[in-house]
């Protein structure tokens, strides 16, 4: 009998999240302001507290409607309460069903069986209708987000006219020292509203307004599909803005639109065959400062975030992040066909195993789809990213692994 044929499956999936958390004896999660999620210490690794990179206070989140969950620290993730039980208890799929439902009684009567099967049929129909509505809502939201991104991009002015250079200098990047002009992919808006939805079902509210660097995310065909927004302090030295509301701090960076499969193309010289790619804008430009002379003619693109660079990964029993790309993910990022050498910059200030796996997924997908492409992953020192090193927060430059790309090829 396959997992899908197990008669306990539908009953297990319908278990309320709150009930499953009670069964697992997890009492430290609290409801988030949108009331659709609970957050707190991770049910697997126990991690809680503020992220070193200024991330959310709580690293574990679970959707109280669907049971979908993830941890920002150890990267456990899943889409329902069955996966939650498997991760939390280390159980096989059948054992997780036993934990949630118990074994079916051998004395189940025909009437009881018929009632159970009818209940399961209705649950399947409801789940299919809910999924249809969810996909329709997602498509509508995505279309609105992309339209917003294009409106913001069109309203932005060329970066060299405004705050972009000052912000980069505050991050230790002198534009005049880059091996190429200030990227056209970086624009600015002098008074840009910081909009945030604080309550589910309520309109977004303006929490702050001020100068912002606007970076365009291009789809493979070259159209804008998202903008990366970095709000900048109007006061010297013009670093990231401090945004607070109601005693809560909010990140100064925000994406709007759909970044899936896209990239911020900071520099693409004619005839390039090497592509250097990092997760963030500042790290990508730092790589250009460090390697401009040793990699003449290289292109420098920013991947926006690791998930976008990795695409979907295969699920492998016994591992949380396999590093193996799911080749059925047709929207995942793939370098253009002119790339023969792909250099991926690995931050040292995020979970090392998860970061490595995501970059491996990116590299392996690229090598599988582009004949002759070679990919390598260049790490920053543990606990730091490339821009940290540039600003003197990590090892001195002479000792840093990021000084030159190393032959760390993926297979």
N, C-alpha and C positions, 0 to 999 in steps of 0.2 A: 504494500500500500504506500503510495506516495504521500508527501506532506499535504498536498492539495486534497487528497481523498480522506484524510483523517476527519472523522465526524465531529471531533471537538474543535476544529479550526474556527468555525464561525462564532461559536460561543466564546472562545478565547478572545477573538478580535473585538467582540462587543463589550468586554469587561471595561467598566469605567476606569479612567486613569486614576482617579482618587482612590478607588477600591484596590487597584493593583499596587499603588504606592503604600497603602496600608498593609497589604499582604507582605510587601517587601520590607516593612518596618522603616520606611523613609519618612521622617517627620519634620525634616528641617527645610523643606521647600516652601516657598511663599508665592502667592499670586502676584504676577506683574501688573503694571497699571492698565494694560490692554485687556486683562482678565481672560485672555485666551491661553496664557502660558503660566507655568510655575518655574521658579528658578531658585538656585541655592547650591550647596555643595554637591559635587558629582556623586552619583550613586555607585560609581565604580572606583574612581581614584580618590574621592573625598575632597578634591581641591576646591577651595573657596578663596575669596579675597580679590583684591584689585590686581589686574594684569600689569606686568612690568611695562607693557607698551601702551598703557592708558586705556586698556579695554574695559569691558563691562565688569561691574563688581562681582557678579555671579557668573561662574563659568559653565554651569549646567542649566539647560533649559529644556522643558518638555511642553508640548502643545496639549492642552487639556481636552481638546476635541478629538484629535487624531492619534495621540500617543507618540507622535514624531519627536525625537529628542537628539541632543548632541552636547558634547562637552568641549569647550575651547582649549582645555588643557591636554587631555589624553585622547581626544578625538573619537571617543565612542559615539556612534550615531545609529539611528534606525528609524523605521517609519511607523511602528506600532508597539503595543504593549508586549507582544510576544518577543520582539527583538529586545525590548527593555529588560525583560526577565532573563533572556539569554545572556545579555551583557552583564547584568548585575549579579546573577547567580552562577554564571559560567556553565549553563546547561545546554544540552542538545535541544534541537527543535521538539522532538517528542516529549522530552522531560519537561520542557517549558510549558507544553500544553497540559501535561499532568499536573504541574504546579498550579496552573491557572484554573483548570476545570476538574481535575481528578479523572480517574478512569471512568468510562461509561459503565453503568451497571449491566451485568450480563442479563439481569431480569427485566430489562426494558421491554415494556409491552408494545404490541403493534400500534396501539393508540398513542402511546408516548413517543414512539419513533416517528409516527406520522406528524404529530404536533411539532416535534423538534425539526423535522425536515421542512415543514411549512414555515416555521419561524426563521430557519436559515434561508429559505427562498426569498422571503420578504426582506431579510437583511441584505441579501445580495442585490436585490432590485434597488433598495434604498441606497446602498453603497454606490451602485452604478450611476444612479441619478445624481447623487452628491458629487461624484467625480466629474460628471458632465458639467454641472453647475460650477464646480471649482475651476475646471479648465477654461470655461467661458469667461469667468470673472478674471482669471489670470491673464487671458488674452486681452481683455478690455483694459486692465490695469497697465499691462505692458505697452499697449498702443498709446495710452495717455502719457506714460512715463517717457517714451521715446519722443513724443511730440513736445513735451516739456523740455527735454534735453536739447532738442534742436532749436527751440525758442531761446533758451539760455545761451547756447553757442552763438546764435545769430546776433544776440544782443551784446555779446562780449566784444571787446576791442583788442587789437594786437598787443601782445604782451610787452613789447619794448616801450610802449607808451605809458605804462602804469606800474603797478606794484610788483610785478613778477620778478624783476631783477633784484629788487630789495629783499623780497622773501627768500629767494635762492641764496643771496649773500648771508642772510640770517641763518641759513642751514649750511654755511661753509662753502657754498658753490659760487665762485666768481664767474659770471657769464663770460667775461672777456677771456678766461682761461680755457673755456670749452673748445674742443677741436672743431666746432661748427657754430654757426650763429644761434642766437636765442631761438629755440624751436617755435615754429609757427603753430604747433599744436598747443601752445600755452598762451592763453588770452587772459583778460581780466575784466572785471566789472567793479566800478568804483563803489557803488552802494548796492550790495547784493543781499537780499533777505535770506535769513536762515529759517527755513520752514520745517516744522516738525509736528507730526500727529501725536498728541499726548494721550488721547483717549480714543478707544475704538469707536468708530461710527461718528466721531466728531471731526470737523474740518481741521486741517493743519493750522498751526498758529505761528506767528513770527516771533522767534526767540531773540533774534539779533539781526543787525543790519550793518554792513561795512564792506571794505574791500575784499575781493576774493580772486584767487587764481582759478581759472577755468581751463581744464584740459579736455580735449575732445577725444572720445573713444571711437575709433573707426572699425566698422565691419570689414571683412575681407574684400568686399566689392568697393570699399572706399567711402561709404556713407556714414554720417554721424548717427550712432545709436545710443550714446550715453555721454554724460559729462561728469568728470571728476572735479569736485569743488573743494577748494581749500580756502577757508576764511583766514584772513591775515590781519594781525593787529595793526591798527592805524598809528600806533606809537612805535618809535624806534626801539629795537632794531628791526621791527616788522616781521617777527616770527609768527607762529600760529596764534590765532585769536583765542582768547579765553572766553568761552561761552557757557554761561550758567543761567538756570531758570528754576525758581522755587527751591533754591539750595542744592540743585542737582547740576553736575557738570556734564557737558555734552561734547563729543569729539568735534574738532574743527574741520574734519574732512567728511564729505558725504558724496555718494554716487547718486546720480539721477538718470534713469533710462535703463537700457538693457546692454550690459557689457559682454554678454555671452558670446564667446568666439572672437571678440574684438581686442584691440590694443591701442595704447596711446603711442603714436608713431612720432617719437621725438626727433629722430634724424634717420633719413634713408637716402644715402648718396647713390648716384647713378653707378651701376656696375657692382654694387655690393654683393658679396656672397657669404659674409659673416653677419649673424644677428646676435647681439647681446641683449639679454632680457632680464629684468628684475621685477619684483612685485610692485615697488613704489617708484614714483617719479624721482625723488631725491636720490635713491640708491642707483637708479639707472644713470642719472647724470653724474653721480660720483664715479661709477664705473667708466664713464666716458673721460672724466678727468684723469683717472688712474691709467687707463689703457689706450688713450687716444693715439700715442706714438707707437705702441707695440701692435696695435690692430688698425693700421691705416685703411680707410675705406669701409670700416664696419658700420652697420646700422645699429641704432639703439632704440629699443621699444620698451615701454612699460606695460606689464601684464595686468595692472589694476588690482588683482588679488590672486592668491594662490589657487583658489578654487577655479577661477576662470582659466588660469594657465594649465591646470591639471585636467580639467574636464571630469567626466564621470570615470570612476575606477571600478575594476572588476571586484566582486565580493569573493574573498578567499577565506575559507574556514580557518580559524585560528589567528587571523590577523585583522587589525582594524583598518589599516590603510595599505593596500597590497602593492601600490606603485605600478600596477598593471592597468593600462588604459582600457576602458570599455569602448571598443571600436564601433559599437552601435550608437554612440553619442555623436551624431552627425553635426551638432552645433558647437562642439569643442574647438578650442583654439588650435589652429595648425599654421605653422609659418608658411609664407609664400614659397612657390617652387624654386625661386632663385637662391634660397638659403641652402648652403652646403655645410656650413659650420654653425651650430647653435650653442651659445654659451649662456647658461642659466645661472644667475647669481642667487646663492642661498643665504638668507638672513640667518644670523646666529642667535637672534633674540626671540625666536618662537620655538615651538615644540620640535626638537631636531628630527625625530623619526617621522613624524607626520609631514614636516616640510620636505624632507628628503623624498618621501614616497610621492608627494604631489609633483615635485619637479621631475622625478623619474617617469611618472605617468605622462607628463608633458613631452619629455625627451623621447620616450619610446613611441608615442603616437606619431611624433614628427618623423622619426626614423622609419616607421612602418609605412608612412604615406608619401614620403619624399625620397626617391631612390638616391643613394649615395650620400645622404645627409649624415654627418657625425655630430653627436651632441655630448656636451660635458657640463658638469655642475661644479661651480667654483664656490666654496664656502667662505663666509665671513668668520671672524673669530667667535668662539662660543660666547653667547650673551650679548652680542653686538651685531649691528648691521653695518654695511659699508659706509653709510653717512655718519654713523657714530665714530668710526675710525677716522674719517676725514676731519671731524670736529674735535679730535683728541680724546674721545671718551673710551676708546679701546686701546689695544696694543699700538705701539709706535709704528709708523708706516713701514720702517725697515723690517719689522718682524711680522707684518700682517700677511696672511695668506691671500688677501685680495690685491696685493701689489701687482701680480701678473696672473693671467689665466693659467691654471695647472692642467696637465693632461689627466683629467678625471672623467674619462669617457664612459657613457652609459652603454649598456648592452641590452 
